[in-house]
Amino acid sequence: MRVDLPYDLSPTSLARFACVLRDLPEAEEYEFHFGRERWFSPFSMLLLSAILRQFRARRPDARRLAREHENHSYAAYFGFFRSFGLQHGNAPGEAPGNSRYVPISDLNVNEIHQEALDTFQEVGDVIEGKAAELAGILTRHLEGELLDTLTYSIREIMRNVVEHSDSELIHFCAQYWPQRHEVEVGIVDDGIGIHRALIRNSTFEELTETEALQMALMPGVSGNPFAGRGNDLWNNSGYGLYMTSRICRNGGGFFLCSGGGGIELDQDGKRDFETDLEGTAIRLFIDTTNLHALRDRLQQFAEQGREAAAQIAGANINVASTASQMLTRDFRQE
């Protein structure tokens, strides 16, 4: 059976393509045609890779063939093809990267926990170190508003993967276009998805998949029923996705898909779309011309979020955790 990738390789187009694959009839062989070379953003590669891994897992006995993949030299260099099992191009993390991009790479969640044990750190500290390293590669700076914003945003999404997804790996990539004043970061996991993670909290166990996806972006909402309790600096508070999406919407955009649905947010509003992804995929798109003092913005978002959380049954209305309001180097200086 022939399967043509969509000509449009944007995230929303590929998210819908997942539904096409889901609905394909059973066959002994599937021939994937990648078509001629065209624009293929880092996050689109990451998302399509997850979709193709999922297809392989669902139909393990079917033969899968690739055609015209040789046309996509940049994707091959970026580690796209090997990330879903096709032996073509670089492996994930093999391309050296530079100040403009980080190729498709993986972090092992168990290794993050082990590093925390071995180095006498909190897991959140280790994740922040990984996020800062990634942000530093992109910006080639040791300080500054862009570095802080990227470090914070990447850290909060990776924390969600480690704390809620049950995924063994964090898949990520990124690119920075200085002359366009744009940064794109993609983070994908192969875990249980937002709906199953959120209904672990009995307060939200009656939510539908669509409702859970909408609720996950609200402040104070967490699958952890103890969110907001205790004095731990890294205490889960349910503010991570909310705070990060607020940052991205300031001239950029935020894209989230999990289970059967997805949400795209930008300064023009919100758009919902259908997809089929067992894990979770998130795209952070940041306009670097609209950066302001991160700490002031986060504290403003946290206060606004607290007011909104008061209107949501079951939400944490105490306050966003200390970590969710700033970077660790800031609150340790207080």
Contacts in CASP RR format, 6 or more apart in sequence:
PFRMAT RR
TARGET T0000
AUTHOR 0000-0000-0000
METHOD contacts of the structure
MODEL  1
MRVDLPYDLSPTSLARFACVLRDLPEAEEYEFHFGRERWFSPFSMLLLSA
ILRQFRARRPDARRLAREHENHSYAAYFGFFRSFGLQHGNAPGEAPGNSR
YVPISDLNVNEIHQEALDTFQEVGDVIEGKAAELAGILTRHLEGELLDTL
TYSIREIMRNVVEHSDSELIHFCAQYWPQRHEVEVGIVDDGIGIHRALIR
NSTFEELTETEALQMALMPGVSGNPFAGRGNDLWNNSGYGLYMTSRICRN
GGGFFLCSGGGGIELDQDGKRDFETDLEGTAIRLFIDTTNLHALRDRLQQ
FAEQGREAAAQIAGANINVASTASQMLTRDFRQE
1 24 0 8 1.000
1 25 0 8 1.000
1 27 0 8 1.000
1 29 0 8 1.000
1 30 0 8 1.000
1 31 0 8 1.000
2 31 0 8 1.000
2 33 0 8 1.000
3 20 0 8 1.000
3 21 0 8 1.000
3 24 0 8 1.000
3 30 0 8 1.000
3 31 0 8 1.000
3 32 0 8 1.000
3 33 0 8 1.000
4 33 0 8 1.000
4 35 0 8 1.000
5 17 0 8 1.000
5 32 0 8 1.000
5 33 0 8 1.000
5 34 0 8 1.000
5 35 0 8 1.000
5 48 0 8 1.000
6 13 0 8 1.000
6 14 0 8 1.000
6 16 0 8 1.000
6 17 0 8 1.000
7 38 0 8 1.000
9 38 0 8 1.000
9 39 0 8 1.000
9 40 0 8 1.000
9 41 0 8 1.000
9 44 0 8 1.000
9 48 0 8 1.000
10 41 0 8 1.000
10 44 0 8 1.000
11 41 0 8 1.000
11 43 0 8 1.000
11 44 0 8 1.000
11 47 0 8 1.000
11 255 0 8 1.000
11 257 0 8 1.000
11 264 0 8 1.000
11 283 0 8 1.000
12 255 0 8 1.000
12 264 0 8 1.000
12 271 0 8 1.000
12 273 0 8 1.000
14 44 0 8 1.000
14 47 0 8 1.000
14 48 0 8 1.000
14 51 0 8 1.000
15 47 0 8 1.000
15 257 0 8 1.000
15 261 0 8 1.000
15 262 0 8 1.000
15 273 0 8 1.000
15 274 0 8 1.000
15 275 0 8 1.000
15 277 0 8 1.000
15 281 0 8 1.000
16 273 0 8 1.000
16 274 0 8 1.000
16 275 0 8 1.000
17 48 0 8 1.000
17 51 0 8 1.000
18 51 0 8 1.000
18 54 0 8 1.000
18 275 0 8 1.000
18 276 0 8 1.000
18 277 0 8 1.000
19 274 0 8 1.000
19 275 0 8 1.000
19 276 0 8 1.000
21 51 0 8 1.000
21 54 0 8 1.000
21 55 0 8 1.000
21 276 0 8 1.000
22 276 0 8 1.000
24 30 0 8 1.000
26 59 0 8 1.000
26 62 0 8 1.000
27 62 0 8 1.000
28 62 0 8 1.000
28 63 0 8 1.000
29 62 0 8 1.000
29 63 0 8 1.000
29 64 0 8 1.000
29 65 0 8 1.000
30 59 0 8 1.000
30 62 0 8 1.000
30 63 0 8 1.000
30 64 0 8 1.000
30 65 0 8 1.000
31 65 0 8 1.000
31 67 0 8 1.000
32 52 0 8 1.000
32 64 0 8 1.000
32 65 0 8 1.000
32 66 0 8 1.000
32 67 0 8 1.000
33 67 0 8 1.000
33 68 0 8 1.000
34 66 0 8 1.000
34 67 0 8 1.000
34 68 0 8 1.000
34 69 0 8 1.000
34 71 0 8 1.000
34 72 0 8 1.000
35 67 0 8 1.000
35 68 0 8 1.000
35 71 0 8 1.000
36 68 0 8 1.000
36 71 0 8 1.000
37 71 0 8 1.000
37 72 0 8 1.000
37 73 0 8 1.000
37 74 0 8 1.000
40 72 0 8 1.000
40 74 0 8 1.000
40 75 0 8 1.000
40 80 0 8 1.000
41 175 0 8 1.000
41 184 0 8 1.000
42 78 0 8 1.000
42 101 0 8 1.000
42 104 0 8 1.000
42 173 0 8 1.000
42 174 0 8 1.000
42 175 0 8 1.000
42 184 0 8 1.000
42 186 0 8 1.000
43 173 0 8 1.000
43 184 0 8 1.000
43 185 0 8 1.000
43 186 0 8 1.000
43 255 0 8 1.000
43 281 0 8 1.000
43 283 0 8 1.000
45 75 0 8 1.000
45 78 0 8 1.000
45 79 0 8 1.000
45 80 0 8 1.000
45 83 0 8 1.000
45 104 0 8 1.000
45 173 0 8 1.000
46 83 0 8 1.000
46 104 0 8 1.000
46 171 0 8 1.000
46 172 0 8 1.000
46 173 0 8 1.000
46 186 0 8 1.000
46 187 0 8 1.000
46 188 0 8 1.000
46 281 0 8 1.000
47 188 0 8 1.000
47 257 0 8 1.000
47 281 0 8 1.000
47 283 0 8 1.000
48 80 0 8 1.000
48 84 0 8 1.000
49 80 0 8 1.000
49 83 0 8 1.000
49 84 0 8 1.000
49 104 0 8 1.000
49 171 0 8 1.000
49 188 0 8 1.000
50 84 0 8 1.000
50 171 0 8 1.000
50 188 0 8 1.000
50 190 0 8 1.000
50 277 0 8 1.000
50 279 0 8 1.000
50 281 0 8 1.000
51 277 0 8 1.000
52 84 0 8 1.000
53 83 0 8 1.000
53 84 0 8 1.000
53 85 0 8 1.000
53 190 0 8 1.000
54 190 0 8 1.000
54 276 0 8 1.000
54 277 0 8 1.000
54 278 0 8 1.000
55 64 0 8 1.000
56 64 0 8 1.000
56 84 0 8 1.000
56 85 0 8 1.000
66 81 0 8 1.000
66 86 0 8 1.000
66 88 0 8 1.000
69 76 0 8 1.000
69 81 0 8 1.000
69 86 0 8 1.000
69 88 0 8 1.000
70 76 0 8 1.000
70 88 0 8 1.000
72 80 0 8 1.000
72 81 0 8 1.000
75 81 0 8 1.000
76 88 0 8 1.000
76 89 0 8 1.000
76 90 0 8 1.000
77 89 0 8 1.000
77 90 0 8 1.000
77 95 0 8 1.000
77 103 0 8 1.000
78 90 0 8 1.000
78 95 0 8 1.000
78 101 0 8 1.000
78 103 0 8 1.000
78 104 0 8 1.000
78 173 0 8 1.000
79 89 0 8 1.000
79 90 0 8 1.000
79 91 0 8 1.000
79 92 0 8 1.000
79 93 0 8 1.000
79 94 0 8 1.000
79 95 0 8 1.000
79 103 0 8 1.000
79 104 0 8 1.000
80 104 0 8 1.000
81 87 0 8 1.000
81 88 0 8 1.000
81 89 0 8 1.000
82 88 0 8 1.000
82 89 0 8 1.000
82 90 0 8 1.000
82 91 0 8 1.000
82 92 0 8 1.000
83 92 0 8 1.000
83 104 0 8 1.000
83 171 0 8 1.000
90 103 0 8 1.000
92 103 0 8 1.000
92 104 0 8 1.000
92 105 0 8 1.000
92 106 0 8 1.000
92 171 0 8 1.000
93 103 0 8 1.000
93 104 0 8 1.000
93 105 0 8 1.000
93 106 0 8 1.000
94 103 0 8 1.000
95 103 0 8 1.000
97 103 0 8 1.000
97 137 0 8 1.000
98 137 0 8 1.000
99 137 0 8 1.000
99 138 0 8 1.000
99 139 0 8 1.000
99 140 0 8 1.000
99 176 0 8 1.000
100 138 0 8 1.000
100 175 0 8 1.000
100 176 0 8 1.000
100 177 0 8 1.000
100 178 0 8 1.000
101 138 0 8 1.000
101 173 0 8 1.000
101 174 0 8 1.000
101 175 0 8 1.000
101 176 0 8 1.000
102 134 0 8 1.000
102 137 0 8 1.000
102 138 0 8 1.000
102 172 0 8 1.000
102 173 0 8 1.000
102 174 0 8 1.000
102 175 0 8 1.000
103 173 0 8 1.000
104 171 0 8 1.000
104 172 0 8 1.000
104 173 0 8 1.000
105 171 0 8 1.000
105 172 0 8 1.000
105 173 0 8 1.000
106 169 0 8 1.000
106 170 0 8 1.000
106 171 0 8 1.000
106 172 0 8 1.000
107 130 0 8 1.000
107 158 0 8 1.000
107 169 0 8 1.000
107 170 0 8 1.000
107 172 0 8 1.000
108 168 0 8 1.000
108 169 0 8 1.000
109 161 0 8 1.000
109 162 0 8 1.000
109 167 0 8 1.000
109 168 0 8 1.000
109 169 0 8 1.000
109 170 0 8 1.000
110 168 0 8 1.000
112 123 0 8 1.000
112 126 0 8 1.000
112 127 0 8 1.000
112 130 0 8 1.000
112 162 0 8 1.000
113 123 0 8 1.000
113 162 0 8 1.000
115 121 0 8 1.000
115 126 0 8 1.000
116 122 0 8 1.000
116 123 0 8 1.000
116 124 0 8 1.000
116 125 0 8 1.000
116 126 0 8 1.000
119 126 0 8 1.000
122 233 0 8 1.000
122 234 0 8 1.000
123 162 0 8 1.000
123 234 0 8 1.000
124 155 0 8 1.000
124 159 0 8 1.000
124 162 0 8 1.000
124 234 0 8 1.000
124 323 0 8 1.000
125 234 0 8 1.000
125 328 0 8 1.000
127 155 0 8 1.000
127 158 0 8 1.000
127 159 0 8 1.000
127 162 0 8 1.000
128 151 0 8 1.000
128 155 0 8 1.000
128 327 0 8 1.000
128 328 0 8 1.000
129 151 0 8 1.000
129 155 0 8 1.000
130 154 0 8 1.000
130 158 0 8 1.000
131 150 0 8 1.000
131 151 0 8 1.000
131 152 0 8 1.000
131 154 0 8 1.000
131 155 0 8 1.000
131 158 0 8 1.000
132 147 0 8 1.000
132 151 0 8 1.000
132 155 0 8 1.000
134 150 0 8 1.000
134 154 0 8 1.000
134 172 0 8 1.000
134 174 0 8 1.000
134 185 0 8 1.000
135 146 0 8 1.000
135 147 0 8 1.000
135 150 0 8 1.000
135 151 0 8 1.000
135 154 0 8 1.000
136 142 0 8 1.000
136 147 0 8 1.000
136 150 0 8 1.000
138 150 0 8 1.000
138 174 0 8 1.000
138 175 0 8 1.000
138 176 0 8 1.000
138 183 0 8 1.000
139 146 0 8 1.000
139 147 0 8 1.000
139 150 0 8 1.000
139 176 0 8 1.000
141 147 0 8 1.000
145 291 0 8 1.000
145 292 0 8 1.000
145 293 0 8 1.000
145 294 0 8 1.000
146 183 0 8 1.000
146 288 0 8 1.000
146 291 0 8 1.000
148 294 0 8 1.000
148 327 0 8 1.000
149 247 0 8 1.000
149 286 0 8 1.000
149 291 0 8 1.000
149 294 0 8 1.000
150 183 0 8 1.000
150 185 0 8 1.000
150 286 0 8 1.000
151 327 0 8 1.000
152 244 0 8 1.000
152 247 0 8 1.000
152 294 0 8 1.000
152 298 0 8 1.000
152 326 0 8 1.000
152 327 0 8 1.000
153 185 0 8 1.000
153 244 0 8 1.000
153 247 0 8 1.000
153 248 0 8 1.000
153 284 0 8 1.000
153 286 0 8 1.000
154 172 0 8 1.000
154 185 0 8 1.000
154 187 0 8 1.000
154 284 0 8 1.000
155 327 0 8 1.000
156 240 0 8 1.000
156 241 0 8 1.000
156 243 0 8 1.000
156 244 0 8 1.000
156 324 0 8 1.000
157 185 0 8 1.000
157 187 0 8 1.000
157 241 0 8 1.000
157 244 0 8 1.000
157 282 0 8 1.000
157 284 0 8 1.000
158 170 0 8 1.000
158 172 0 8 1.000
158 187 0 8 1.000
159 234 0 8 1.000
159 240 0 8 1.000
160 240 0 8 1.000
160 241 0 8 1.000
160 280 0 8 1.000
161 167 0 8 1.000
161 170 0 8 1.000
161 187 0 8 1.000
161 189 0 8 1.000
161 280 0 8 1.000
162 170 0 8 1.000
163 224 0 8 1.000
163 236 0 8 1.000
164 197 0 8 1.000
164 222 0 8 1.000
164 223 0 8 1.000
164 224 0 8 1.000
165 189 0 8 1.000
165 191 0 8 1.000
165 192 0 8 1.000
165 193 0 8 1.000
165 197 0 8 1.000
165 279 0 8 1.000
165 280 0 8 1.000
166 191 0 8 1.000
166 192 0 8 1.000
166 197 0 8 1.000
167 189 0 8 1.000
167 190 0 8 1.000
167 191 0 8 1.000
167 192 0 8 1.000
167 279 0 8 1.000
168 190 0 8 1.000
169 189 0 8 1.000
169 190 0 8 1.000
170 187 0 8 1.000
170 188 0 8 1.000
170 189 0 8 1.000
171 187 0 8 1.000
171 188 0 8 1.000
171 189 0 8 1.000
171 190 0 8 1.000
172 185 0 8 1.000
172 186 0 8 1.000
172 187 0 8 1.000
172 188 0 8 1.000
173 185 0 8 1.000
173 186 0 8 1.000
174 183 0 8 1.000
174 184 0 8 1.000
174 185 0 8 1.000
174 186 0 8 1.000
175 183 0 8 1.000
175 184 0 8 1.000
176 182 0 8 1.000
176 183 0 8 1.000
177 183 0 8 1.000
178 288 0 8 1.000
181 287 0 8 1.000
181 288 0 8 1.000
181 289 0 8 1.000
182 252 0 8 1.000
182 285 0 8 1.000
182 286 0 8 1.000
182 287 0 8 1.000
182 288 0 8 1.000
183 284 0 8 1.000
183 285 0 8 1.000
183 286 0 8 1.000
183 288 0 8 1.000
184 283 0 8 1.000
184 284 0 8 1.000
184 285 0 8 1.000
184 286 0 8 1.000
185 283 0 8 1.000
185 284 0 8 1.000
185 286 0 8 1.000
186 281 0 8 1.000
186 282 0 8 1.000
186 283 0 8 1.000
186 284 0 8 1.000
187 281 0 8 1.000
187 282 0 8 1.000
187 284 0 8 1.000
188 279 0 8 1.000
188 280 0 8 1.000
188 281 0 8 1.000
188 282 0 8 1.000
189 279 0 8 1.000
189 280 0 8 1.000
190 278 0 8 1.000
190 279 0 8 1.000
191 278 0 8 1.000
191 279 0 8 1.000
191 280 0 8 1.000
192 278 0 8 1.000
192 279 0 8 1.000
193 258 0 8 1.000
193 259 0 8 1.000
193 278 0 8 1.000
193 279 0 8 1.000
193 280 0 8 1.000
194 212 0 8 1.000
194 213 0 8 1.000
194 216 0 8 1.000
194 256 0 8 1.000
194 258 0 8 1.000
194 259 0 8 1.000
194 280 0 8 1.000
195 207 0 8 1.000
195 208 0 8 1.000
195 209 0 8 1.000
195 212 0 8 1.000
195 213 0 8 1.000
195 258 0 8 1.000
195 259 0 8 1.000
197 223 0 8 1.000
198 204 0 8 1.000
198 207 0 8 1.000
198 212 0 8 1.000
198 215 0 8 1.000
198 216 0 8 1.000
198 221 0 8 1.000
198 222 0 8 1.000
198 223 0 8 1.000
199 205 0 8 1.000
199 207 0 8 1.000
199 212 0 8 1.000
199 223 0 8 1.000
200 223 0 8 1.000
200 224 0 8 1.000
200 225 0 8 1.000
201 222 0 8 1.000
201 223 0 8 1.000
201 224 0 8 1.000
201 225 0 8 1.000
201 227 0 8 1.000
201 314 0 8 1.000
202 225 0 8 1.000
203 225 0 8 1.000
203 313 0 8 1.000
203 314 0 8 1.000
204 212 0 8 1.000
204 215 0 8 1.000
204 221 0 8 1.000
204 223 0 8 1.000
204 314 0 8 1.000
207 215 0 8 1.000
209 259 0 8 1.000
209 260 0 8 1.000
209 261 0 8 1.000
210 260 0 8 1.000
210 261 0 8 1.000
210 272 0 8 1.000
213 256 0 8 1.000
213 258 0 8 1.000
213 259 0 8 1.000
213 261 0 8 1.000
213 262 0 8 1.000
213 263 0 8 1.000
214 263 0 8 1.000
215 221 0 8 1.000
215 312 0 8 1.000
216 241 0 8 1.000
216 256 0 8 1.000
217 241 0 8 1.000
217 242 0 8 1.000
217 245 0 8 1.000
217 256 0 8 1.000
217 263 0 8 1.000
217 265 0 8 1.000
218 242 0 8 1.000
218 308 0 8 1.000
218 309 0 8 1.000
218 312 0 8 1.000
218 315 0 8 1.000
219 238 0 8 1.000
219 239 0 8 1.000
219 242 0 8 1.000
219 243 0 8 1.000
219 302 0 8 1.000
219 304 0 8 1.000
219 305 0 8 1.000
219 306 0 8 1.000
219 308 0 8 1.000
219 309 0 8 1.000
219 312 0 8 1.000
219 315 0 8 1.000
219 320 0 8 1.000
220 227 0 8 1.000
220 228 0 8 1.000
220 237 0 8 1.000
220 238 0 8 1.000
220 239 0 8 1.000
220 242 0 8 1.000
220 305 0 8 1.000
220 309 0 8 1.000
220 312 0 8 1.000
220 315 0 8 1.000
220 316 0 8 1.000
220 317 0 8 1.000
220 320 0 8 1.000
221 238 0 8 1.000
221 242 0 8 1.000
221 309 0 8 1.000
221 312 0 8 1.000
221 314 0 8 1.000
221 315 0 8 1.000
221 316 0 8 1.000
222 236 0 8 1.000
222 237 0 8 1.000
222 238 0 8 1.000
222 316 0 8 1.000
224 236 0 8 1.000
224 238 0 8 1.000
226 236 0 8 1.000
227 235 0 8 1.000
227 236 0 8 1.000
227 237 0 8 1.000
227 238 0 8 1.000
227 316 0 8 1.000
228 235 0 8 1.000
228 236 0 8 1.000
228 237 0 8 1.000
228 238 0 8 1.000
228 316 0 8 1.000
228 318 0 8 1.000
228 319 0 8 1.000
228 321 0 8 1.000
229 235 0 8 1.000
229 318 0 8 1.000
232 321 0 8 1.000
233 321 0 8 1.000
233 322 0 8 1.000
233 323 0 8 1.000
233 328 0 8 1.000
233 331 0 8 1.000
234 321 0 8 1.000
234 323 0 8 1.000
235 321 0 8 1.000
235 322 0 8 1.000
235 323 0 8 1.000
236 321 0 8 1.000
237 316 0 8 1.000
237 318 0 8 1.000
237 319 0 8 1.000
237 320 0 8 1.000
237 321 0 8 1.000
237 324 0 8 1.000
238 316 0 8 1.000
238 320 0 8 1.000
238 324 0 8 1.000
239 302 0 8 1.000
239 305 0 8 1.000
239 316 0 8 1.000
239 320 0 8 1.000
239 321 0 8 1.000
239 324 0 8 1.000
240 320 0 8 1.000
240 324 0 8 1.000
241 256 0 8 1.000
242 301 0 8 1.000
242 305 0 8 1.000
243 298 0 8 1.000
243 301 0 8 1.000
243 302 0 8 1.000
243 320 0 8 1.000
243 324 0 8 1.000
244 254 0 8 1.000
244 284 0 8 1.000
245 254 0 8 1.000
245 256 0 8 1.000
245 265 0 8 1.000
246 297 0 8 1.000
246 301 0 8 1.000
247 284 0 8 1.000
247 286 0 8 1.000
247 297 0 8 1.000
247 301 0 8 1.000
248 254 0 8 1.000
248 265 0 8 1.000
248 284 0 8 1.000
248 285 0 8 1.000
248 286 0 8 1.000
249 265 0 8 1.000
249 266 0 8 1.000
249 267 0 8 1.000
250 267 0 8 1.000
250 287 0 8 1.000
250 290 0 8 1.000
251 266 0 8 1.000
251 267 0 8 1.000
251 287 0 8 1.000
251 290 0 8 1.000
252 266 0 8 1.000
252 267 0 8 1.000
252 285 0 8 1.000
252 286 0 8 1.000
252 287 0 8 1.000
252 290 0 8 1.000
253 264 0 8 1.000
253 265 0 8 1.000
253 266 0 8 1.000
253 267 0 8 1.000
253 283 0 8 1.000
253 284 0 8 1.000
253 285 0 8 1.000
253 286 0 8 1.000
254 264 0 8 1.000
254 265 0 8 1.000
254 266 0 8 1.000
254 282 0 8 1.000
254 283 0 8 1.000
254 284 0 8 1.000
254 285 0 8 1.000
255 262 0 8 1.000
255 263 0 8 1.000
255 264 0 8 1.000
255 265 0 8 1.000
255 281 0 8 1.000
255 282 0 8 1.000
255 283 0 8 1.000
255 285 0 8 1.000
256 262 0 8 1.000
256 263 0 8 1.000
256 264 0 8 1.000
256 280 0 8 1.000
256 281 0 8 1.000
256 282 0 8 1.000
256 283 0 8 1.000
257 263 0 8 1.000
257 273 0 8 1.000
257 275 0 8 1.000
257 277 0 8 1.000
257 280 0 8 1.000
257 281 0 8 1.000
258 277 0 8 1.000
258 279 0 8 1.000
258 280 0 8 1.000
258 281 0 8 1.000
259 275 0 8 1.000
259 276 0 8 1.000
259 277 0 8 1.000
259 278 0 8 1.000
259 279 0 8 1.000
260 274 0 8 1.000
260 275 0 8 1.000
260 276 0 8 1.000
260 277 0 8 1.000
261 272 0 8 1.000
261 273 0 8 1.000
261 274 0 8 1.000
261 275 0 8 1.000
261 277 0 8 1.000
262 272 0 8 1.000
262 273 0 8 1.000
262 274 0 8 1.000
262 275 0 8 1.000
263 270 0 8 1.000
263 271 0 8 1.000
263 272 0 8 1.000
263 273 0 8 1.000
264 270 0 8 1.000
264 271 0 8 1.000
264 273 0 8 1.000
294 326 0 8 1.000
294 327 0 8 1.000
295 325 0 8 1.000
295 326 0 8 1.000
295 330 0 8 1.000
298 324 0 8 1.000
298 325 0 8 1.000
298 326 0 8 1.000
299 325 0 8 1.000
299 326 0 8 1.000
302 319 0 8 1.000
302 320 0 8 1.000
302 324 0 8 1.000
302 325 0 8 1.000
305 320 0 8 1.000
306 317 0 8 1.000
306 319 0 8 1.000
306 320 0 8 1.000
309 315 0 8 1.000
309 316 0 8 1.000
309 317 0 8 1.000
310 317 0 8 1.000
322 331 0 8 1.000
323 331 0 8 1.000
325 331 0 8 1.000
END
